[in-house]
Amino acid sequence: MARRSSTLRFQPSGGARAPQVPVGKKQKLSIERLAGDGRGIAFEGGRTWFVSGALAGEQVEARVLGARSQTVEARAERIITASSERREAPCRHADRCGGCNLQHMPHADQLALKQRTLAEQLLRLGGVQPQEWAAPLTGPEFAYRRRARIAVRWDAKARQLHVGFRAEASQDIVAIDDCPVLVQPLQTILKALPALLRSLEKPQALGHVELFSGTAEALLLRHTAPLTEHDLLRLRAFCVEHAAQLWLHGEGQPQADDASAELGFELAHWQLRLAYQPGDFVQVNGLVNEAMVVQALDWLAVQPGERVLDLFCGLGNFALPLARQAAEVVAVEGVDVMVARAAANAQNNGLGNAHFFRADLSNPLADETWAREDFDAVLLDPPRDGALEVVREMSGLGARRLVYVSCNPTTLARDAAELQQQGYRLRRAGILDMFPQTAHVEAMALFEKAEA
C-alpha cells in the first residue's frame, strides 16, 4: 500500500472551520435587534453575537466573554453610536456587576421587552394567544429586593477578603457596598458589611452572606470552619447595631444565634403572616408579590363554597389567602420541610380549611388520595421547568378555571399548548415585573375550560 502523503489535510464535511474567537477580544459591532433576554444581537464573521449592555440600532465596541462554533457572547464596553432610548445606568456598578442587565434601558422599555418576549413564546412555542392582555403588574423599579446573596472570597496570596457581587459571566467578585435595588434596610447593612467581614480574625472561614428583610431584618453567615469567640462577638454587635437577626450556617441547616428569632413576611391584604427560614423559597419583591396574589385570586374568582387546589404551594403564599375565600384548599408541595412549614403557617393564622400534602409533581397523580375528588379551581406556581405532568392530568381534576403563575415563558408556552389540547382556552395573560432592571420574565395566565 502506498504511504499517504504527510502534506494532506482533511476538513470536516461542513467545510473549513471558522477560527476560534478568543475571550477578551474586542470587536466593533452593529446591533440589529434585541434578544428576549435583553442582549443586543449582531452578525459578524459568520457568527451571531449576543451583546449585553447594548440596544438596537447602536454601534458598540464589545469584549468577548465566551464563544462557541456559531455564537459569541460579549459585553458592550464602549458605545460608539448610542440609541436615543439609552439612559445612564442609575447604579454606578451596572457596567461590571452581573446582577442587573437592563439598567441602561428605561423602565417602560423593559416592560415592553418582557411583554414581547411572553407574547412571542406563547405564539411560537405554544401556538396560543390570550383573548385579553392584562396590563403589566409593576412596583417600584428600585429599592424592591428584600433578599440578597453577597459573595465572599479570601485571597490567600494577597491576604485580602473580596466582598461584593459576581461579575457577569465570571466568578470574579465586584467590590460593592451599595446596591439601589435592595430595600433600604438592606442597603444600610450592605454598606457596613465589608468592613465588618474584613475585621474578623478568620476571614478564610467565611463562605457567603445572605441578607433578608421582612417582619425583621436578618444576616446569615455561611462559614466553613468554627468561628472564634471574638468573631462571634463582632457579628452579634453588628447585628444589634443594625437591628438584625444573626443566623449562622456551618454544618447542617442554618441556625439562628437567638433560638427565639423568627423570619417572616406579611400579606397585609389578608392580615396574614408567613414564617420562613433561610433556604426557603420566598419571592424577593414583596410589593409585587402581594399584588400578584391579589390578581391571582381576582382572576380565579373563588366563591365561598368552592374547593381549590394549589400546586407547588411552597410556604402557603397563595394557599393561605385562598383559604380566606374558599370552603377548602388542598395545597401540595414536593419538599417535606416546606409542607410542614406551610401547615404551621396555616395553623398560626387560624386557618383550619387548608390541608397540605407532599407529592412529587413531576410524576402522575393517579396514586395521590387528594387527587381523587374534583376541584372547582386550580392554581399552579411551578419552578422554571414548568408543570407538564400535572397539566396533562388537569381535565381529570375537574377544574374549569386555572391560574398559572410562571417564572419561565418557555415552559408556560409548552404547558399552555397541552392545556389547549384538553379544552382549556387562554382567557387572559400578562407579565409580572418581579425583577426590575433584569430581563427575567414572570407571567400569569388564566385558563378556562369551554362548556361541554
N, C-alpha and C positions, 0 to 999 in steps of 0.2 A: 504494500500500500504506500502510495506517495505521501511524504510528510507534508502536513498542512503548513502553508507559509505563515511565519510568525508575524507578518505585516498585516494579516487580515484582521478586521474588527467587525463584530456583529452588533447590530442595533435591535432593539425591541421592535415588534411588528408595527407599533404605532408611529414609528419614525424616530427622529433624533429627540432625545430627552432634553427639555429646556434646562438651562443651567440653574442651579440652586440659588435662591435669593438669601443672602446671609442676614442673620439677625443683626440689627444695628444699622443696616444700610439706609441711607436717606434717598428719597425719591420724590420728585415733583409729580403731582397728580391733579387731574381734573375730576371733581366729584360730580357724578351724573344724577344720583338719587340716593335716598336713604333706605337702608335695610330695616326690617321690623324691630331690630334691637337698637336702632338709633345710630348705627355706624354709617358713614358715607360709603358709597360704592363707586369704585373707579375701575377702569380697564387699562392695563398697561403690560406690555411684554407678553401678551398672550395669556395673562392671568387676571383673575378677579381680585381686586384689592378691597378689603373691608377696613375702613379708617375711622377709628374713634376720634371724637373731638372735631369732626368735620361736618359741614352742612352741604346740602345740594346746591350746585352752581359755584362752589368755591374752588379756587386754585390753592393747593396746600403743598407744603413740604412735609413728608411723613417719614417716620422712622419705623423700620420693620421690627415687629415683635415676634413673629413666627411665620413659617411658610410651609405649605405642602405642595403637591405637584401642580395644582391649578389655582390655588388660592393663597393669598397673603394677608396676614393680619398686621395692622400698623396703627400708629397713633400720630395724629397731626401735631407737629412741633412748631410749625410756622405757617401762619395764614398769609398767603401771598395776595389773594383777592378774596375779600370777605363777602359773605351773603348779607343782604340788607336785613335779614332776620336774626343775625347773630347778636347776642348780648354778651357783655362782660360777665364772666362767672362770678356770682356773689361770694364764693368761697375762695380764698387765696391758695388753697391746696388742690383745687379742682384739676389742674393740669398734671398732677402727679399721683394723687390718691385714686385708688381703684374703686371707691365706694359709689360715687355719683358720676354718671357718664353723660348727663344731659344738661349740665348747668349752663352751657353756652347757648341753650335753646330756650326761648320764652315759654312760660308755663302753658299758655294756650296752645302753643305748637306741640309741646309734649303730649298734651291731651289728644290733640288731633292725630298724632302719630300712633298712639295706643289704640284709639278708636279705629283707625285704618287697619292696623295690624289685626285686631279682633275680627273686623268685617272680612278681610281677605282670607284669614284662616278658616272661618266658618264656611265661606262660599267655596274656597278652593279645595279644602280637605274634607269638609263635611257635606258640601252640596246643599247647604241650608242658609236661609236668610230670615231674620226675625220679622214678624209682621210690624213690629214697632221698635224703634231705637229709644232707649231711655237716655236722659241727659247724664253725662259723667258725674259720678259721685265723688266729690272732692272735699278737701280740707285745706289747712294752711300748707304752702309749699315748703316752708322751713319750720324748724322747731317742732317737728312732729314725732320723731323717733324716740320711743320710750325704752329701748334696749339697744345695747351695742357691745361688740366684742373688740377688745383692744389687744393688738399683737404685742408681744414682749419677747425679746431675744437677747441673751447675754453673748457678747463678742469677747471671747476669752483672750484673743490675741491683742485686741485694742483695749481690753479691760473696760468695756463700755456697754451700758444697757440701752438697747434701742426700744423705744415705746412709740406706738402710733398705729396706723392702718396699713394694710398691704397695698403695695403699688399695683397698678393694672398689669395683668398677665405676668406676675412676678411674685417671688417670695420676699422681695425687698420690703423693708418697713419704712414708710414715710413718717418722719417725726411730726406729729400733730398734737397740739394741745388745745385746739379749739375746733368745733365741728358744728356748723349752723343748722344741720338737720336734726340734731339732738334736742329733746325738750330741755328747757332752761336749767332745771336742777342737775341734769347730767352734764350739761356744758360746764357748769361750775365745778363739778367733781373732776371732769376730764382735764380742765386747765391746771389743777393742782396735782394730778396723778403722777406725771413723770418725775417730779421732784421727790414725791413720796417713795416711789419704787426705787429710785437711784440712791435713796438714803438707807436702804435695807442692807443688813450685813451679808445676806446670802442671795444676791441677785441671780446667781446661776441656778437657783432652785425655783425660779419663777417660770410658770408656763404661759398663761394668758390671763387677762382680766375681763370680766363681763360687768356691765352696768345695767341696772334696772330701775324703772320708775313706775309707780302705780299708787297703791294705797300707802306705800312707803318707798323710799329710795334704798338701793342695796348695791353693794360691791362684792363680787365673787372673785376670789383669787385662786387660780389653779396653780398648785405647787407640786414639784416632783421629788422633793425631799422635805423632811420635817423642818418647820420654821423655828428660828431661835426665839427665846422669850423676848429679847429686845425687839425683834421684828414684829412679833405679835402685839406688843405694847404700842409700837408705832402705828400699826394698822388700826388698832382699836381707837387710838386717839384721833387719827384721821377721820374715821367713820363717825365718831362723836362730834367732831368739829363740823362735819357736813350732814349731820342728822341722817346718817345712812346705816343700814344693817350691814354687818360683815358676815360673809359666807366664805367658807374655805373648802377647797376641793383637792384633797390628796388622794389616797386610795379609797375606793368605793364611791359612794354618792356624795354630792355636795351637802355640807352640814352648816347650819347657822351657828355662829360663835355664841350667840344667845339662844338657848333652846326655845324660848318663847317667841322668837321672831317669826313673823308670817308675812309673806309677799302676797299681793293680790291686786286685782283691778276691779273697777266698778262699771256696771251698766246702769247708769243713773236713770234712764228712761223707765226701767222696770224695778228700781230700788233693789238691785242685786249686787252682791259682792262675790267674786270668784277667787279662791285661793289657788296659788300655784307655787312651784319650786323651780329654781334654776335647772334648765334642761327640758322643762315642759314647753310645748309649743304655745306661744302667745303672739297674737298679731302685734306688730311693732307700732302701728299707728292707732292710738287709742280713739281719737275723734272719728276717723273714718271707720274704724271697727264698729263703733256704736251705730253710726249712720248706716252701715252695711246691714247690721242686724235689723234695724228699723225697716229698711227697704225690703229685706228678705221676708219678714213677717207680713208686710203690707202686700207684697206680690203673692204670697202663699194664701193669704186671706183665710186663715184658720178660724173656724166657728167654734163656739163653746162646747158643743157635743162631739167634736171630731177627734179622731185618733191619728197621730202624726208619727212618722218615722224619721229620725235624724241619724244619718250615716256619717261615719268619720267625725264623731261628736267632740273629740278632744276633752277639754275641761268642762264642757257644757255651754260654750259661748252662744250657741243657738238653742240648745235643748232647754235651758232654764227659762229664757224669755218665752219660748213656745209653750212651756208648761203653765205660764200665766194665762194663756188663751185657750189651750186645748183641754179636752177631757182627759187625755192620756198621751204621754210622749214615750216612745221607745227609742232609746239612744244607744248606738253601737260604736265601739272603738276597738282597734286591734291590739292595744297595749294594756296589759292588766293594771299597771300602776295608774294610767290615765282613767281607766274605768272607775277605779277606787276613788280617785281624786274628784271626778265628776259627780259620783254618787254622794260623796261627802259635801260637795258644794250644794247639791240639791237639798240635802238634809239641813245644812246650815242656813239655807234660805227658806226653810219651811215648805218645801215643795215635795209632796208625797205622791204626785201623779206622774213623776218622771222615773223611768226604770232603765237601768244601764246594764249592757251586756258586752262581753268580749267576743269578737269573732274576727277571723282573717277575711277581710272583704275583697281579697284578690281571688278567693275561691267561691264556688257556687254556694248558694244559701239554703239548699234543699234540706240539710240536716239541722238547721237552726230552728229551735222551737218558736222563737219570737217572730219568725217569718211566715208562720202558718196561718196567721189571721190577717185580714185585709186592713189596709190603711187608707185614710181619706187623702192624705198629702204626704209628700216625702221631701226632705231637704238633704242635699249632698254637699259636702265640703271636703273633697278628696285632696291628697297630695298631688305633686306635679305629674305623676304617671296616670292620673285620672281614675276612673271607676268603671272600666269596661265590663268586668264580670258582673257587677251589680246592675248596671243598666240593661244588660242582656236579660235580666230576670224582672225588670220593672213591671211589665204587664201582669205578672203573677202576683205582685203585691197589691194590686187593685187600685192604686192611687191614680186619680185623674189630674192632679196638679203636682208639679215637681219644680223646685227651685234648685239650681245647680250653681254653686259658688266655685269658681275656678281660679287657680294661680298659673294656668298654662293653656293658652288658647289652642294649642295644637291638640292636646288630648280632649279639651272641651269639644272641638270640632269633630273629632273622631267619635266621641260618645254621643254627640248630637245626631250624627248620621244613624247610629244604632237606635236611638230613641225614635227617630222619624220612621224607621222601618217597623217599629212597634205601634205606630199610630199616633205618636205624640207630635204636636206641632210646636215650633218655636214661636211662642207668643210675643216675647219681649226679651231684649238683651241690652247690656250696657257695661261700660268699664267702671272699675273701682280704682281710684287713684291712691292706692295704699302706699306707694313708694315714689313720691315726687322726686324729681331730679334724676331718676333712673328710667330705663326703658322697660322695666318689669311690668307686665300687664296682668292685672287681676280683673275678673269679669263676673257678672251674674246673669243667669239666663232662666227664664220662666218657660216651662213646657206644659202644655195642656193636652189631654187626650180627647180626641174628637168623639162626640156622642155616637154610639153604635147605630 
